Amino acid sequence: MTNPELDAALAHVPEIERTEKLLADAKKRLRDHPAGVAPDVARNNVIDVAVRAFQADGVWPANIGKEAAKVHAEACVWEAERLARSRAKDSTELLAYDTREAYSVDALAYLGTRLEEVLSDARTAAEILGEVRSADDAIKAGGDVVAAWGRLQGLVVDLTNIRAAQWGLLLPRLRPGDAVGGFNEERRKVRTWRSEGYGEVRGSLDGVPAFVRQATSSGQYSESALLWLARAGTAHVPTSFEDLQNDALAGDLVDVMAGADGPVRDYTPTVTPAPAPVPSRIPPHSKTPNLDESRPRPAPPKPTTVARDREATTLEHFED
């Protein structure tokens, strides 16, 4: 069953529409190509028939070489046509995939516009419905209320299709011919975020009721979910995997300054001036080496350099 909203979103982007049509044409051409056999098989079939006939009656068929060469040539034509159609399908499949990936943001933006239209119409219907929230109540009210309820039910179908198209474009697809790699991990993330209710409103899910999250997860929307989204003012269609990821991670961000008391302290590193140098000290027990005990002992040593008493600590370097 086709999704009219997805078809419309893809058709809204000329590049996607063109390559999708080319792919459909290439696939049809390959399907329509008649069945045949490879050239060597066709040639061997003719030769095998000739050999069996020779073994049966001892008569060698005339022009067997020409006949075998003829069917081989005809099969070469068939094989070349088959190869061309198959290659056209494979390469156009890659082209269509890459084009859809490159322009999916435009298709999703179109769905976002459609969502705004649906929500706007839902708000208009809600004004007529007032407190009516069921088909029975609408029938009892009669008149314009019945028509408004019918319009709301139609909008629920539109919303369901828009969200299905949204996930169809956001869910990563494996590029034809590529290995799985991290593909499954991205699909798992998108499915997890959808099951949790993301992709419905901007930012975190704070304040989003359970019945709306359930609709997101199951893809089955109700009049109540539609009316809540119409009133929320934050409903949107994510335009990329990264956009959806930002919504999903919004609730994980922590305000590091929340609850802080007093003014904000500046922790910018500063350079502390080096301490002023002081003369080196000579301990009282220090003596100048005396290599000749027959001579008077030399005078005690005197400092020959000026240096700090000790190295400054890390704490002193970063003091205010």
Disulfide bonds with the S-S distance in Angstrom:
none
